[in-house]
Amino acid sequence: MLLHPATGSTVTDGSLLLHHTYGVPYLPGSALKGICRHRAERLKADRVCLSGVTEWPRLLFGWTGEGDADGESGLFDFWDALWVPEPPELLATGDSDFTPLVEDIVNPHHGDYYTRKEDRPPPSDGDAPIPAHILTVAPGTRFLIVVESFAQGDQVKDLLDWVVTTLLRDALREDGIGARTRAGYGRLDLDLPAAAGNIASQGGARPSSLFEATKQPAQVALVSLNKSDRSLRAAIDGIGNIVLRLPAARTLFAALPSSVQRDLEKNRSVRLLVTWESVGNVRRIVALEADPASAPL
């Protein structure tokens, strides 16, 4: 059973989260990402590293700094998990009356003890319970969970499999999602595809080389200076913008010829030879050199 895994208002006293368009229960992608990140932070606290990188949860799930411009997006996108209307076993029997909602009760026994501010009677076995009826998600309800990545390559695929088969599956099984997980609500299991199931049966072995830095050869790109925060921005063909912030930006800027520095200070874009590398989902500039054939724009 599952209760509200989000912080917004709901239409029921039991905090059951229903999709605003379809009116059925669902699992918000932000909640799925949150429990994965929480699981990852617990592993990090237990000194679990990926490829020697201690801050690997930041590379997987992104981070934000104090300013709006500071931070990195996560490597994966977690979609809202929508309800799958018909369980296979009911399709086989032709029973189409399955509903994802069932009635449950919260059964407080000591109402006066918890609600009175004065003259509270001590809790007693003779107190009369007052059942409160609530809606919950029915056992056997299925949701379609989709996790994807914009990045390409076998390393990313291996890590995606590990995130789903280890972090997400263990979080749903052991921690649960939503409200009242300590009372047993919100426990789910994953029905994994065959390929992912094979990976899961290997004991959740962690990928060994995802966070190795991949250095790219120098290429000509337009570089500009943001004078408000002194960051450097390189527009790489086929990749997009790569932003280098302080203090590394200050070091590379100081190493440029004075003529290039003046052009950048005048808000001009300059063609430079840019060397960059990728570490997980993070791209960073490692070197800037003047291009003899370049001219300010």
Secondary structure, 3 states (H helix, E strand, C coil): CCCCCCCCCCCCCCCCCECCCCCCEEECHHHHHHHHHHHHHHHHHCCCCECCECCHHHHHHCEECCCCCCEECCCCEECCEEEECCCHHHHHHCCCCCCCEEEEEECCCCHHHHHCCCCCCCCCCCCCCCCEEEEEECCCCEEECCEECCCCCHHHHHHHHHHHHHHHHHHHHHHCCCCCHHHCCCCCCCCCCHHHHHHHCCCCCCCCCCCCCEECCCEEEEEEEECCCCEEEEEECCCEEEEECCCHHHHHHHHCCHHHHHHHHCCCCEEEEEEEEEECCEEEEEEEEECCCCCCC
